[in-house]
């Protein structure tokens, strides 16, 4: 994995992918990726996800990045066309714990992009940022995300499910952790 950090820009590469910062030119692509019934169901993104939602999302992503709270990167093969997103959210006491999230556009699913992006982000978080504990929170019924977690080296923990309300439905999130037991 390589990591190029320049002021205002983060670019990670590895596992056949390039993860890059979202750009203003990506707004239409974001709509194409995130205005999808599966994304609406499994993620907290607003639906419908239109151009205005994309503008707000990009602005908020930049604010969170500037505040060192979150890194949200477009998943690409070569730094060009965005096919999805992977994000790293720091949390926990002293910020030594982080959660990774991901979403891949419908046209790009089934290519292993999410698992590879999670691997790249995991390596970045551990090797560059120094985060010791990485988690994924996945709904019990989300078989596709559970498969991504297993492929990327995460295991289902014994932690009780986290219950939350979102978009008018109750979520039961299971915790997955990186590494062996």
C-alpha positions in Angstrom: 0.0 0.0 0.0 1.2 3.5 -0.7 0.0 6.6 1.0 0.5 10.1 -0.4 -0.6 12.9 1.9 -0.3 16.4 0.7 -2.0 19.5 2.2 -5.7 19.0 1.7 -5.4 15.7 -0.2 -5.1 12.1 0.8 -4.5 9.3 -1.8 -4.1 5.7 -0.9 -3.3 2.8 -3.2 -3.1 -0.9 -2.9 -4.9 -4.1 -3.7 -5.5 -2.8 -7.2 -7.3 0.3 -6.1 -6.7 4.0 -5.7 -8.7 5.7 -2.9 -8.8 9.5 -3.3 -10.5 12.5 -1.9 -13.9 13.4 -3.4 -13.7 16.4 -5.8 -16.3 19.0 -6.9 -16.4 17.2 -10.3 -17.6 14.0 -8.6 -21.0 15.4 -7.6 -22.9 13.8 -10.5 -21.1 10.5 -9.9 -22.1 10.7 -6.2 -25.7 10.9 -7.2 -25.3 7.9 -9.5 -23.6 5.9 -6.7 -25.7 6.9 -3.7 -29.2 7.4 -5.1 -29.9 3.7 -4.9 -32.5 1.7 -3.0 -29.8 -0.6 -1.4 -27.7 2.3 -0.3 -30.8 4.0 1.1 -31.7 0.9 3.0 -28.3 -0.1 4.5 -26.7 3.3 5.0 -27.6 6.6 6.8 -27.4 8.5 3.5 -30.4 10.6 2.7 -32.8 9.4 0.0 -33.4 10.5 -2.6 -29.7 11.4 -3.0 -29.8 14.2 -5.5 -27.3 16.9 -6.6 -28.1 19.1 -3.6 -27.6 16.2 -1.3 -24.3 15.5 -2.9 -23.2 19.1 -2.4 -24.1 19.0 1.3 -22.4 15.6 1.7 -19.2 16.8 0.1 -19.2 20.0 2.2 -19.7 17.9 5.4 -17.0 15.4 4.4 -14.5 18.2 3.9 -15.5 19.7 7.3 -15.1 16.4 9.1 -11.7 15.8 7.4 -10.5 19.3 8.4 -11.6 18.5 12.0 -9.7 15.1 11.9 -12.9 13.3 12.6 -13.4 11.3 9.4 -11.7 10.5 6.1 -14.1 9.8 3.2 -12.5 8.6 0.0 -13.8 7.7 -3.4 -13.0 4.1 -4.5 -11.4 4.0 -7.9 -9.3 1.7 -10.0 -6.8 4.4 -11.1 -7.7 7.7 -9.4 -10.4 8.5 -12.0 -14.0 7.2 -12.0 -15.6 6.9 -8.6 -17.2 3.5 -8.0 -18.0 3.9 -4.3 -16.8 5.2 -1.0 -14.8 4.0 2.0 -14.6 6.0 5.2 -12.6 5.9 8.4 -14.4 7.4 11.5 -12.3 7.8 14.7 -14.0 7.1 17.9 -13.5 5.8 21.4 -11.5 7.0 24.3 -8.3 8.8 23.1 -9.5 8.1 19.5 -7.5 4.8 19.4 -10.6 3.0 18.0 -12.0 3.7 14.6 -14.9 2.4 12.5 -14.7 1.8 8.7 -17.8 2.1 6.5 -18.2 1.5 2.8 -20.6 1.6 -0.1 -20.2 0.5 -3.7 -22.5 1.7 -6.5 -24.9 -0.9 -8.0 -23.1 -0.9 -11.4 -19.8 -1.9 -9.7 -20.9 -4.5 -7.1 -19.6 -8.1 -7.3 -16.0 -7.1 -8.2 -14.5 -7.2 -4.7 -14.1 -3.4 -4.6 -15.5 -3.0 -1.0 -13.3 -5.7 0.5 -10.2 -4.4 -1.2 -11.1 -0.8 -0.2 -11.6 -1.9 3.4 -8.2 -3.6 3.3 -6.5 -0.5 2.0 -8.2 1.7 4.7 -7.4 -0.9 7.4 -3.7 -0.8 6.5 -3.7 3.0 6.4 -5.4 3.2 9.8 -3.1 0.7 11.4 0.2 1.6 9.8 0.0 5.3 9.1 -2.5 6.6 11.6 -1.6 4.1 14.4 -5.2 3.1 15.3 -5.0 -0.2 17.2 -8.6 -1.3 17.1 -10.8 -1.2 13.9 -14.5 -2.1 13.8 -17.3 -2.5 11.4 -20.9 -2.2 12.5 -23.1 -4.3 10.2 -26.8 -5.1 10.4 -27.4 -8.8 11.1 -29.4 -9.3 7.8 -26.8 -7.6 5.6 -25.1 -10.8 4.1 -23.2 -8.8 1.5 -21.5 -6.6 4.1 -20.8 -9.6 6.3 -19.0 -11.3 3.4 -17.0 -8.1 2.8 -16.0 -8.1 6.5 -14.8 -11.7 6.4 -12.9 -11.2 3.2 -11.2 -8.1 4.6 -10.0 -10.0 7.7 -12.6 -9.0 10.2 -14.4 -11.4 12.6 -17.8 -11.2 14.2 -17.4 -10.3 17.9 -19.4 -11.6 20.9 -20.5 -8.0 21.7 -24.2 -7.6 22.0 -25.9 -6.0 19.0 -26.2 -2.2 19.1 -29.8 -1.1 18.6 -30.5 2.2 16.9 -33.3 4.0 15.1 -32.7 5.4 11.7 -35.0 6.4 8.8 -38.0 5.1 10.7 -36.7 1.6 11.3 -34.9 -0.2 14.1 -31.4 -1.4 13.4 -29.6 -4.2 15.1 -25.9 -3.7 14.4 -23.4 -6.5 15.0 -19.8 -5.5 15.7 -16.9 -7.0 13.6 -13.3 -6.4 14.5 -10.1 -6.6 12.5 -7.6 -9.4 13.2 -7.5 -12.8 14.7 -9.0 -13.8 18.0 
